[in-house]
Amino acid sequence: MKHAIAIATLVFVAASAQAKDIVETAASAGQFGTLTTAIEKAGLTETLKGKGPFTVFAPTDAAFAKVPKAQLDALLADREKLAAVLTYHVVPGSVMAKDVKPGKVRTVQGSELTVSTRDGVKVDAANVVKTDIVADNGVIHVIDSVVLPQ
């Protein structure tokens, strides 16, 4: 009996260790340092660690590097504007790549992203460069540019 309890405990601990939310998944990927810093500065960490599910179009550090430094610094200093930009990258629900359809999709921010599937998948003007990074509360699709709400 003790042996069965020990095994069950190990299985539970291993499963818990493997399960990562969107923030933890992005942080452990190594290419989203600016994004995870921005999520923290915008006060969105707990939201994106929440139940979800969420679909996040995640700009890489290289994508953030395309934003002029002064503009990025100003954005990172303005919590409200930063939160609006970041939530524009988030869609409610978990949408896997095979389920993506062209058209408009409402973001958590409230505006609509334009998704196109001609010549690869695009979200507004950003190219989706990697898909279906699964987290326990949603999915991440990697994009090569930061997209801004209109």
MODELLER restraints for C-alpha pairs under 7 A, 6 or more apart:
rsr = mdl.restraints
at = mdl.atoms
rsr.add(forms.Gaussian(group=physical.xy_distance, feature=features.Distance(at['CA:19:A'], at['CA:136:A']), mean=5.78, stdev=0.5))
rsr.add(forms.Gaussian(group=physical.xy_distance, feature=features.Distance(at['CA:20:A'], at['CA:135:A']), mean=5.66, stdev=0.5))
rsr.add(forms.Gaussian(group=physical.xy_distance, feature=features.Distance(at['CA:20:A'], at['CA:136:A']), mean=5.64, stdev=0.5))
rsr.add(forms.Gaussian(group=physical.xy_distance, feature=features.Distance(at['CA:21:A'], at['CA:49:A']), mean=5.47, stdev=0.5))
rsr.add(forms.Gaussian(group=physical.xy_distance, feature=features.Distance(at['CA:21:A'], at['CA:135:A']), mean=5.17, stdev=0.5))
rsr.add(forms.Gaussian(group=physical.xy_distance, feature=features.Distance(at['CA:21:A'], at['CA:136:A']), mean=5.17, stdev=0.5))
rsr.add(forms.Gaussian(group=physical.xy_distance, feature=features.Distance(at['CA:21:A'], at['CA:137:A']), mean=5.52, stdev=0.5))
rsr.add(forms.Gaussian(group=physical.xy_distance, feature=features.Distance(at['CA:22:A'], at['CA:48:A']), mean=6.22, stdev=0.5))
rsr.add(forms.Gaussian(group=physical.xy_distance, feature=features.Distance(at['CA:22:A'], at['CA:49:A']), mean=6.33, stdev=0.5))
rsr.add(forms.Gaussian(group=physical.xy_distance, feature=features.Distance(at['CA:22:A'], at['CA:135:A']), mean=5.38, stdev=0.5))
rsr.add(forms.Gaussian(group=physical.xy_distance, feature=features.Distance(at['CA:22:A'], at['CA:137:A']), mean=6.46, stdev=0.5))
rsr.add(forms.Gaussian(group=physical.xy_distance, feature=features.Distance(at['CA:22:A'], at['CA:138:A']), mean=6.67, stdev=0.5))
rsr.add(forms.Gaussian(group=physical.xy_distance, feature=features.Distance(at['CA:23:A'], at['CA:36:A']), mean=6.84, stdev=0.5))
rsr.add(forms.Gaussian(group=physical.xy_distance, feature=features.Distance(at['CA:23:A'], at['CA:45:A']), mean=6.88, stdev=0.5))
rsr.add(forms.Gaussian(group=physical.xy_distance, feature=features.Distance(at['CA:23:A'], at['CA:48:A']), mean=6.27, stdev=0.5))
rsr.add(forms.Gaussian(group=physical.xy_distance, feature=features.Distance(at['CA:23:A'], at['CA:49:A']), mean=6.18, stdev=0.5))
rsr.add(forms.Gaussian(group=physical.xy_distance, feature=features.Distance(at['CA:25:A'], at['CA:135:A']), mean=6.31, stdev=0.5))
rsr.add(forms.Gaussian(group=physical.xy_distance, feature=features.Distance(at['CA:26:A'], at['CA:32:A']), mean=5.90, stdev=0.5))
rsr.add(forms.Gaussian(group=physical.xy_distance, feature=features.Distance(at['CA:27:A'], at['CA:33:A']), mean=6.62, stdev=0.5))
rsr.add(forms.Gaussian(group=physical.xy_distance, feature=features.Distance(at['CA:27:A'], at['CA:36:A']), mean=6.34, stdev=0.5))
rsr.add(forms.Gaussian(group=physical.xy_distance, feature=features.Distance(at['CA:31:A'], at['CA:60:A']), mean=5.57, stdev=0.5))
rsr.add(forms.Gaussian(group=physical.xy_distance, feature=features.Distance(at['CA:31:A'], at['CA:61:A']), mean=5.75, stdev=0.5))
rsr.add(forms.Gaussian(group=physical.xy_distance, feature=features.Distance(at['CA:32:A'], at['CA:60:A']), mean=5.07, stdev=0.5))
rsr.add(forms.Gaussian(group=physical.xy_distance, feature=features.Distance(at['CA:32:A'], at['CA:61:A']), mean=5.44, stdev=0.5))
rsr.add(forms.Gaussian(group=physical.xy_distance, feature=features.Distance(at['CA:33:A'], at['CA:61:A']), mean=6.31, stdev=0.5))
rsr.add(forms.Gaussian(group=physical.xy_distance, feature=features.Distance(at['CA:34:A'], at['CA:61:A']), mean=5.66, stdev=0.5))
rsr.add(forms.Gaussian(group=physical.xy_distance, feature=features.Distance(at['CA:34:A'], at['CA:64:A']), mean=6.99, stdev=0.5))
rsr.add(forms.Gaussian(group=physical.xy_distance, feature=features.Distance(at['CA:35:A'], at['CA:59:A']), mean=6.96, stdev=0.5))
rsr.add(forms.Gaussian(group=physical.xy_distance, feature=features.Distance(at['CA:38:A'], at['CA:76:A']), mean=6.44, stdev=0.5))
rsr.add(forms.Gaussian(group=physical.xy_distance, feature=features.Distance(at['CA:39:A'], at['CA:45:A']), mean=5.76, stdev=0.5))
rsr.add(forms.Gaussian(group=physical.xy_distance, feature=features.Distance(at['CA:41:A'], at['CA:79:A']), mean=6.53, stdev=0.5))
rsr.add(forms.Gaussian(group=physical.xy_distance, feature=features.Distance(at['CA:42:A'], at['CA:79:A']), mean=4.89, stdev=0.5))
rsr.add(forms.Gaussian(group=physical.xy_distance, feature=features.Distance(at['CA:42:A'], at['CA:80:A']), mean=6.97, stdev=0.5))
rsr.add(forms.Gaussian(group=physical.xy_distance, feature=features.Distance(at['CA:42:A'], at['CA:82:A']), mean=5.82, stdev=0.5))
rsr.add(forms.Gaussian(group=physical.xy_distance, feature=features.Distance(at['CA:42:A'], at['CA:83:A']), mean=4.99, stdev=0.5))
rsr.add(forms.Gaussian(group=physical.xy_distance, feature=features.Distance(at['CA:51:A'], at['CA:137:A']), mean=5.73, stdev=0.5))
rsr.add(forms.Gaussian(group=physical.xy_distance, feature=features.Distance(at['CA:52:A'], at['CA:93:A']), mean=6.93, stdev=0.5))
rsr.add(forms.Gaussian(group=physical.xy_distance, feature=features.Distance(at['CA:52:A'], at['CA:137:A']), mean=5.24, stdev=0.5))
rsr.add(forms.Gaussian(group=physical.xy_distance, feature=features.Distance(at['CA:52:A'], at['CA:138:A']), mean=6.50, stdev=0.5))
rsr.add(forms.Gaussian(group=physical.xy_distance, feature=features.Distance(at['CA:53:A'], at['CA:92:A']), mean=6.48, stdev=0.5))
rsr.add(forms.Gaussian(group=physical.xy_distance, feature=features.Distance(at['CA:53:A'], at['CA:93:A']), mean=4.79, stdev=0.5))
rsr.add(forms.Gaussian(group=physical.xy_distance, feature=features.Distance(at['CA:53:A'], at['CA:94:A']), mean=5.45, stdev=0.5))
rsr.add(forms.Gaussian(group=physical.xy_distance, feature=features.Distance(at['CA:53:A'], at['CA:137:A']), mean=4.79, stdev=0.5))
rsr.add(forms.Gaussian(group=physical.xy_distance, feature=features.Distance(at['CA:53:A'], at['CA:138:A']), mean=4.56, stdev=0.5))
rsr.add(forms.Gaussian(group=physical.xy_distance, feature=features.Distance(at['CA:54:A'], at['CA:90:A']), mean=6.58, stdev=0.5))
rsr.add(forms.Gaussian(group=physical.xy_distance, feature=features.Distance(at['CA:54:A'], at['CA:91:A']), mean=5.91, stdev=0.5))
rsr.add(forms.Gaussian(group=physical.xy_distance, feature=features.Distance(at['CA:54:A'], at['CA:92:A']), mean=4.89, stdev=0.5))
rsr.add(forms.Gaussian(group=physical.xy_distance, feature=features.Distance(at['CA:54:A'], at['CA:93:A']), mean=4.82, stdev=0.5))
rsr.add(forms.Gaussian(group=physical.xy_distance, feature=features.Distance(at['CA:54:A'], at['CA:94:A']), mean=5.31, stdev=0.5))
rsr.add(forms.Gaussian(group=physical.xy_distance, feature=features.Distance(at['CA:54:A'], at['CA:137:A']), mean=6.49, stdev=0.5))
rsr.add(forms.Gaussian(group=physical.xy_distance, feature=features.Distance(at['CA:54:A'], at['CA:138:A']), mean=4.59, stdev=0.5))
rsr.add(forms.Gaussian(group=physical.xy_distance, feature=features.Distance(at['CA:54:A'], at['CA:139:A']), mean=6.46, stdev=0.5))
rsr.add(forms.Gaussian(group=physical.xy_distance, feature=features.Distance(at['CA:55:A'], at['CA:90:A']), mean=5.67, stdev=0.5))
rsr.add(forms.Gaussian(group=physical.xy_distance, feature=features.Distance(at['CA:55:A'], at['CA:91:A']), mean=5.07, stdev=0.5))
rsr.add(forms.Gaussian(group=physical.xy_distance, feature=features.Distance(at['CA:55:A'], at['CA:92:A']), mean=6.24, stdev=0.5))
rsr.add(forms.Gaussian(group=physical.xy_distance, feature=features.Distance(at['CA:55:A'], at['CA:93:A']), mean=6.04, stdev=0.5))
rsr.add(forms.Gaussian(group=physical.xy_distance, feature=features.Distance(at['CA:55:A'], at['CA:94:A']), mean=5.06, stdev=0.5))
rsr.add(forms.Gaussian(group=physical.xy_distance, feature=features.Distance(at['CA:55:A'], at['CA:95:A']), mean=6.00, stdev=0.5))
rsr.add(forms.Gaussian(group=physical.xy_distance, feature=features.Distance(at['CA:55:A'], at['CA:138:A']), mean=5.66, stdev=0.5))
rsr.add(forms.Gaussian(group=physical.xy_distance, feature=features.Distance(at['CA:55:A'], at['CA:139:A']), mean=5.00, stdev=0.5))
rsr.add(forms.Gaussian(group=physical.xy_distance, feature=features.Distance(at['CA:55:A'], at['CA:140:A']), mean=5.87, stdev=0.5))
rsr.add(forms.Gaussian(group=physical.xy_distance, feature=features.Distance(at['CA:56:A'], at['CA:89:A']), mean=5.81, stdev=0.5))
rsr.add(forms.Gaussian(group=physical.xy_distance, feature=features.Distance(at['CA:56:A'], at['CA:90:A']), mean=4.56, stdev=0.5))
rsr.add(forms.Gaussian(group=physical.xy_distance, feature=features.Distance(at['CA:56:A'], at['CA:91:A']), mean=6.44, stdev=0.5))
rsr.add(forms.Gaussian(group=physical.xy_distance, feature=features.Distance(at['CA:56:A'], at['CA:139:A']), mean=6.36, stdev=0.5))
rsr.add(forms.Gaussian(group=physical.xy_distance, feature=features.Distance(at['CA:56:A'], at['CA:140:A']), mean=4.80, stdev=0.5))
rsr.add(forms.Gaussian(group=physical.xy_distance, feature=features.Distance(at['CA:56:A'], at['CA:141:A']), mean=6.18, stdev=0.5))
rsr.add(forms.Gaussian(group=physical.xy_distance, feature=features.Distance(at['CA:57:A'], at['CA:89:A']), mean=5.15, stdev=0.5))
rsr.add(forms.Gaussian(group=physical.xy_distance, feature=features.Distance(at['CA:57:A'], at['CA:90:A']), mean=6.32, stdev=0.5))
rsr.add(forms.Gaussian(group=physical.xy_distance, feature=features.Distance(at['CA:57:A'], at['CA:140:A']), mean=6.01, stdev=0.5))
rsr.add(forms.Gaussian(group=physical.xy_distance, feature=features.Distance(at['CA:57:A'], at['CA:141:A']), mean=4.93, stdev=0.5))
rsr.add(forms.Gaussian(group=physical.xy_distance, feature=features.Distance(at['CA:57:A'], at['CA:142:A']), mean=5.76, stdev=0.5))
rsr.add(forms.Gaussian(group=physical.xy_distance, feature=features.Distance(at['CA:57:A'], at['CA:143:A']), mean=6.10, stdev=0.5))
rsr.add(forms.Gaussian(group=physical.xy_distance, feature=features.Distance(at['CA:58:A'], at['CA:89:A']), mean=6.86, stdev=0.5))
rsr.add(forms.Gaussian(group=physical.xy_distance, feature=features.Distance(at['CA:58:A'], at['CA:140:A']), mean=6.44, stdev=0.5))
rsr.add(forms.Gaussian(group=physical.xy_distance, feature=features.Distance(at['CA:58:A'], at['CA:141:A']), mean=6.05, stdev=0.5))
rsr.add(forms.Gaussian(group=physical.xy_distance, feature=features.Distance(at['CA:58:A'], at['CA:142:A']), mean=4.85, stdev=0.5))
rsr.add(forms.Gaussian(group=physical.xy_distance, feature=features.Distance(at['CA:58:A'], at['CA:143:A']), mean=5.68, stdev=0.5))
rsr.add(forms.Gaussian(group=physical.xy_distance, feature=features.Distance(at['CA:59:A'], at['CA:142:A']), mean=6.02, stdev=0.5))
rsr.add(forms.Gaussian(group=physical.xy_distance, feature=features.Distance(at['CA:59:A'], at['CA:143:A']), mean=4.90, stdev=0.5))
rsr.add(forms.Gaussian(group=physical.xy_distance, feature=features.Distance(at['CA:59:A'], at['CA:144:A']), mean=5.79, stdev=0.5))
rsr.add(forms.Gaussian(group=physical.xy_distance, feature=features.Distance(at['CA:59:A'], at['CA:145:A']), mean=5.78, stdev=0.5))
rsr.add(forms.Gaussian(group=physical.xy_distance, feature=features.Distance(at['CA:59:A'], at['CA:146:A']), mean=5.64, stdev=0.5))
rsr.add(forms.Gaussian(group=physical.xy_distance, feature=features.Distance(at['CA:60:A'], at['CA:142:A']), mean=6.93, stdev=0.5))
rsr.add(forms.Gaussian(group=physical.xy_distance, feature=features.Distance(at['CA:60:A'], at['CA:143:A']), mean=6.78, stdev=0.5))
rsr.add(forms.Gaussian(group=physical.xy_distance, feature=features.Distance(at['CA:60:A'], at['CA:144:A']), mean=6.43, stdev=0.5))
rsr.add(forms.Gaussian(group=physical.xy_distance, feature=features.Distance(at['CA:63:A'], at['CA:144:A']), mean=5.00, stdev=0.5))
rsr.add(forms.Gaussian(group=physical.xy_distance, feature=features.Distance(at['CA:63:A'], at['CA:145:A']), mean=4.37, stdev=0.5))
rsr.add(forms.Gaussian(group=physical.xy_distance, feature=features.Distance(at['CA:63:A'], at['CA:146:A']), mean=5.95, stdev=0.5))
rsr.add(forms.Gaussian(group=physical.xy_distance, feature=features.Distance(at['CA:64:A'], at['CA:145:A']), mean=6.85, stdev=0.5))
rsr.add(forms.Gaussian(group=physical.xy_distance, feature=features.Distance(at['CA:64:A'], at['CA:146:A']), mean=6.24, stdev=0.5))
rsr.add(forms.Gaussian(group=physical.xy_distance, feature=features.Distance(at['CA:75:A'], at['CA:81:A']), mean=6.58, stdev=0.5))
rsr.add(forms.Gaussian(group=physical.xy_distance, feature=features.Distance(at['CA:75:A'], at['CA:82:A']), mean=5.59, stdev=0.5))
rsr.add(forms.Gaussian(group=physical.xy_distance, feature=features.Distance(at['CA:76:A'], at['CA:82:A']), mean=6.13, stdev=0.5))
rsr.add(forms.Gaussian(group=physical.xy_distance, feature=features.Distance(at['CA:84:A'], at['CA:109:A']), mean=5.75, stdev=0.5))
rsr.add(forms.Gaussian(group=physical.xy_distance, feature=features.Distance(at['CA:85:A'], at['CA:148:A']), mean=5.87, stdev=0.5))
rsr.add(forms.Gaussian(group=physical.xy_distance, feature=features.Distance(at['CA:85:A'], at['CA:149:A']), mean=6.50, stdev=0.5))
rsr.add(forms.Gaussian(group=physical.xy_distance, feature=features.Distance(at['CA:87:A'], at['CA:107:A']), mean=6.84, stdev=0.5))
rsr.add(forms.Gaussian(group=physical.xy_distance, feature=features.Distance(at['CA:87:A'], at['CA:108:A']), mean=5.33, stdev=0.5))
rsr.add(forms.Gaussian(group=physical.xy_distance, feature=features.Distance(at['CA:87:A'], at['CA:109:A']), mean=4.75, stdev=0.5))
rsr.add(forms.Gaussian(group=physical.xy_distance, feature=features.Distance(at['CA:88:A'], at['CA:107:A']), mean=5.43, stdev=0.5))
rsr.add(forms.Gaussian(group=physical.xy_distance, feature=features.Distance(at['CA:88:A'], at['CA:108:A']), mean=6.23, stdev=0.5))
rsr.add(forms.Gaussian(group=physical.xy_distance, feature=features.Distance(at['CA:88:A'], at['CA:109:A']), mean=4.90, stdev=0.5))
rsr.add(forms.Gaussian(group=physical.xy_distance, feature=features.Distance(at['CA:88:A'], at['CA:111:A']), mean=6.99, stdev=0.5))
rsr.add(forms.Gaussian(group=physical.xy_distance, feature=features.Distance(at['CA:88:A'], at['CA:149:A']), mean=6.33, stdev=0.5))
rsr.add(forms.Gaussian(group=physical.xy_distance, feature=features.Distance(at['CA:89:A'], at['CA:107:A']), mean=6.94, stdev=0.5))
rsr.add(forms.Gaussian(group=physical.xy_distance, feature=features.Distance(at['CA:90:A'], at['CA:107:A']), mean=5.60, stdev=0.5))
rsr.add(forms.Gaussian(group=physical.xy_distance, feature=features.Distance(at['CA:90:A'], at['CA:108:A']), mean=5.67, stdev=0.5))
rsr.add(forms.Gaussian(group=physical.xy_distance, feature=features.Distance(at['CA:91:A'], at['CA:106:A']), mean=6.63, stdev=0.5))
rsr.add(forms.Gaussian(group=physical.xy_distance, feature=features.Distance(at['CA:91:A'], at['CA:107:A']), mean=4.54, stdev=0.5))
rsr.add(forms.Gaussian(group=physical.xy_distance, feature=features.Distance(at['CA:91:A'], at['CA:108:A']), mean=5.58, stdev=0.5))
rsr.add(forms.Gaussian(group=physical.xy_distance, feature=features.Distance(at['CA:92:A'], at['CA:107:A']), mean=6.88, stdev=0.5))
rsr.add(forms.Gaussian(group=physical.xy_distance, feature=features.Distance(at['CA:92:A'], at['CA:108:A']), mean=6.37, stdev=0.5))
rsr.add(forms.Gaussian(group=physical.xy_distance, feature=features.Distance(at['CA:94:A'], at['CA:138:A']), mean=5.09, stdev=0.5))
rsr.add(forms.Gaussian(group=physical.xy_distance, feature=features.Distance(at['CA:94:A'], at['CA:139:A']), mean=5.90, stdev=0.5))
rsr.add(forms.Gaussian(group=physical.xy_distance, feature=features.Distance(at['CA:96:A'], at['CA:132:A']), mean=5.83, stdev=0.5))
rsr.add(forms.Gaussian(group=physical.xy_distance, feature=features.Distance(at['CA:97:A'], at['CA:131:A']), mean=6.11, stdev=0.5))
rsr.add(forms.Gaussian(group=physical.xy_distance, feature=features.Distance(at['CA:97:A'], at['CA:132:A']), mean=6.25, stdev=0.5))
rsr.add(forms.Gaussian(group=physical.xy_distance, feature=features.Distance(at['CA:102:A'], at['CA:115:A']), mean=4.92, stdev=0.5))
rsr.add(forms.Gaussian(group=physical.xy_distance, feature=features.Distance(at['CA:102:A'], at['CA:116:A']), mean=4.60, stdev=0.5))
rsr.add(forms.Gaussian(group=physical.xy_distance, feature=features.Distance(at['CA:102:A'], at['CA:117:A']), mean=5.75, stdev=0.5))
rsr.add(forms.Gaussian(group=physical.xy_distance, feature=features.Distance(at['CA:103:A'], at['CA:114:A']), mean=5.67, stdev=0.5))
rsr.add(forms.Gaussian(group=physical.xy_distance, feature=features.Distance(at['CA:103:A'], at['CA:115:A']), mean=5.21, stdev=0.5))
rsr.add(forms.Gaussian(group=physical.xy_distance, feature=features.Distance(at['CA:103:A'], at['CA:116:A']), mean=6.48, stdev=0.5))
rsr.add(forms.Gaussian(group=physical.xy_distance, feature=features.Distance(at['CA:104:A'], at['CA:112:A']), mean=5.80, stdev=0.5))
rsr.add(forms.Gaussian(group=physical.xy_distance, feature=features.Distance(at['CA:104:A'], at['CA:113:A']), mean=5.59, stdev=0.5))
rsr.add(forms.Gaussian(group=physical.xy_distance, feature=features.Distance(at['CA:104:A'], at['CA:114:A']), mean=4.65, stdev=0.5))
rsr.add(forms.Gaussian(group=physical.xy_distance, feature=features.Distance(at['CA:104:A'], at['CA:115:A']), mean=6.12, stdev=0.5))
rsr.add(forms.Gaussian(group=physical.xy_distance, feature=features.Distance(at['CA:105:A'], at['CA:112:A']), mean=5.16, stdev=0.5))
rsr.add(forms.Gaussian(group=physical.xy_distance, feature=features.Distance(at['CA:105:A'], at['CA:113:A']), mean=5.34, stdev=0.5))
rsr.add(forms.Gaussian(group=physical.xy_distance, feature=features.Distance(at['CA:105:A'], at['CA:114:A']), mean=6.53, stdev=0.5))
rsr.add(forms.Gaussian(group=physical.xy_distance, feature=features.Distance(at['CA:106:A'], at['CA:112:A']), mean=4.32, stdev=0.5))
rsr.add(forms.Gaussian(group=physical.xy_distance, feature=features.Distance(at['CA:106:A'], at['CA:113:A']), mean=6.42, stdev=0.5))
rsr.add(forms.Gaussian(group=physical.xy_distance, feature=features.Distance(at['CA:107:A'], at['CA:113:A']), mean=6.81, stdev=0.5))
rsr.add(forms.Gaussian(group=physical.xy_distance, feature=features.Distance(at['CA:111:A'], at['CA:149:A']), mean=6.63, stdev=0.5))
rsr.add(forms.Gaussian(group=physical.xy_distance, feature=features.Distance(at['CA:113:A'], at['CA:123:A']), mean=6.42, stdev=0.5))
rsr.add(forms.Gaussian(group=physical.xy_distance, feature=features.Distance(at['CA:113:A'], at['CA:124:A']), mean=5.97, stdev=0.5))
rsr.add(forms.Gaussian(group=physical.xy_distance, feature=features.Distance(at['CA:114:A'], at['CA:123:A']), mean=5.70, stdev=0.5))
rsr.add(forms.Gaussian(group=physical.xy_distance, feature=features.Distance(at['CA:114:A'], at['CA:124:A']), mean=4.95, stdev=0.5))
rsr.add(forms.Gaussian(group=physical.xy_distance, feature=features.Distance(at['CA:115:A'], at['CA:122:A']), mean=5.63, stdev=0.5))
rsr.add(forms.Gaussian(group=physical.xy_distance, feature=features.Distance(at['CA:115:A'], at['CA:123:A']), mean=4.67, stdev=0.5))
rsr.add(forms.Gaussian(group=physical.xy_distance, feature=features.Distance(at['CA:115:A'], at['CA:124:A']), mean=6.23, stdev=0.5))
rsr.add(forms.Gaussian(group=physical.xy_distance, feature=features.Distance(at['CA:116:A'], at['CA:122:A']), mean=5.16, stdev=0.5))
rsr.add(forms.Gaussian(group=physical.xy_distance, feature=features.Distance(at['CA:116:A'], at['CA:123:A']), mean=6.63, stdev=0.5))
rsr.add(forms.Gaussian(group=physical.xy_distance, feature=features.Distance(at['CA:121:A'], at['CA:127:A']), mean=6.17, stdev=0.5))
rsr.add(forms.Gaussian(group=physical.xy_distance, feature=features.Distance(at['CA:121:A'], at['CA:128:A']), mean=5.55, stdev=0.5))
rsr.add(forms.Gaussian(group=physical.xy_distance, feature=features.Distance(at['CA:122:A'], at['CA:128:A']), mean=5.63, stdev=0.5))
rsr.add(forms.Gaussian(group=physical.xy_distance, feature=features.Distance(at['CA:124:A'], at['CA:147:A']), mean=6.78, stdev=0.5))
rsr.add(forms.Gaussian(group=physical.xy_distance, feature=features.Distance(at['CA:126:A'], at['CA:143:A']), mean=5.89, stdev=0.5))
rsr.add(forms.Gaussian(group=physical.xy_distance, feature=features.Distance(at['CA:126:A'], at['CA:144:A']), mean=5.72, stdev=0.5))
rsr.add(forms.Gaussian(group=physical.xy_distance, feature=features.Distance(at['CA:126:A'], at['CA:145:A']), mean=5.00, stdev=0.5))
rsr.add(forms.Gaussian(group=physical.xy_distance, feature=features.Distance(at['CA:126:A'], at['CA:147:A']), mean=6.74, stdev=0.5))
rsr.add(forms.Gaussian(group=physical.xy_distance, feature=features.Distance(at['CA:127:A'], at['CA:143:A']), mean=5.44, stdev=0.5))
rsr.add(forms.Gaussian(group=physical.xy_distance, feature=features.Distance(at['CA:127:A'], at['CA:144:A']), mean=5.63, stdev=0.5))
rsr.add(forms.Gaussian(group=physical.xy_distance, feature=features.Distance(at['CA:128:A'], at['CA:141:A']), mean=6.60, stdev=0.5))
rsr.add(forms.Gaussian(group=physical.xy_distance, feature=features.Distance(at['CA:128:A'], at['CA:142:A']), mean=5.66, stdev=0.5))
rsr.add(forms.Gaussian(group=physical.xy_distance, feature=features.Distance(at['CA:128:A'], at['CA:143:A']), mean=4.45, stdev=0.5))
rsr.add(forms.Gaussian(group=physical.xy_distance, feature=features.Distance(at['CA:128:A'], at['CA:144:A']), mean=6.69, stdev=0.5))
rsr.add(forms.Gaussian(group=physical.xy_distance, feature=features.Distance(at['CA:129:A'], at['CA:142:A']), mean=5.60, stdev=0.5))
rsr.add(forms.Gaussian(group=physical.xy_distance, feature=features.Distance(at['CA:129:A'], at['CA:143:A']), mean=5.58, stdev=0.5))
rsr.add(forms.Gaussian(group=physical.xy_distance, feature=features.Distance(at['CA:129:A'], at['CA:144:A']), mean=6.67, stdev=0.5))
rsr.add(forms.Gaussian(group=physical.xy_distance, feature=features.Distance(at['CA:130:A'], at['CA:141:A']), mean=5.78, stdev=0.5))
rsr.add(forms.Gaussian(group=physical.xy_distance, feature=features.Distance(at['CA:130:A'], at['CA:142:A']), mean=4.97, stdev=0.5))
rsr.add(forms.Gaussian(group=physical.xy_distance, feature=features.Distance(at['CA:131:A'], at['CA:140:A']), mean=6.74, stdev=0.5))
rsr.add(forms.Gaussian(group=physical.xy_distance, feature=features.Distance(at['CA:131:A'], at['CA:141:A']), mean=4.39, stdev=0.5))
rsr.add(forms.Gaussian(group=physical.xy_distance, feature=features.Distance(at['CA:131:A'], at['CA:142:A']), mean=6.24, stdev=0.5))
rsr.add(forms.Gaussian(group=physical.xy_distance, feature=features.Distance(at['CA:132:A'], at['CA:139:A']), mean=5.91, stdev=0.5))
rsr.add(forms.Gaussian(group=physical.xy_distance, feature=features.Distance(at['CA:132:A'], at['CA:140:A']), mean=5.96, stdev=0.5))
rsr.add(forms.Gaussian(group=physical.xy_distance, feature=features.Distance(at['CA:132:A'], at['CA:141:A']), mean=5.85, stdev=0.5))
rsr.add(forms.Gaussian(group=physical.xy_distance, feature=features.Distance(at['CA:133:A'], at['CA:139:A']), mean=5.54, stdev=0.5))
rsr.add(forms.Gaussian(group=physical.xy_distance, feature=features.Distance(at['CA:133:A'], at['CA:140:A']), mean=4.94, stdev=0.5))
rsr.add(forms.Gaussian(group=physical.xy_distance, feature=features.Distance(at['CA:133:A'], at['CA:141:A']), mean=6.45, stdev=0.5))
rsr.add(forms.Gaussian(group=physical.xy_distance, feature=features.Distance(at['CA:134:A'], at['CA:140:A']), mean=6.40, stdev=0.5))
